[in-house]
Amino acid sequence: MLRLLELEAPYQGGLRRSMVNGFNAGFSWGSSLHSACDGEAANAEKAYAAEGRDLSARLVQANIPGASALPPRER
């Protein structure tokens, strides 16, 4: 998260605040679902990572002309 903030919102302001608040809300939500790092939490982490990768690929393809698709994700 810190690296993302450095790159996308290096200065204090609305965007940075919104990103931090969104991260904190998501972290709290995830913590309420998974109180321990068990197999279920690990599977959820993999599913969230795959969803993020797919979303990123669609955003790149929609917004960067000529961009190639990301390689297939590892399962």
C-alpha positions, 0 to 999 in steps of 0.5 A: 500500500505504501508503494502504491501511495508513493506512485499514485498519490504522493501528496496529502489530499483527497485522492490519498485520503480516499485510497487510505480509507478504502484500503482500511475499510477493505482490511477491516472487512477482510479481518472480520471474515478471516480472523486467522491465517488458515486455509480458507483465508489463503484461498480467499487471498488467491481469489482476491488476487486473481480478481485484481489481476483480471480487473487490471488487465481489463483496465489496461486493454480498455485504456492503453491502445495496443497494449498486450494482454497480461499472461494467463494467471497461475493457478 
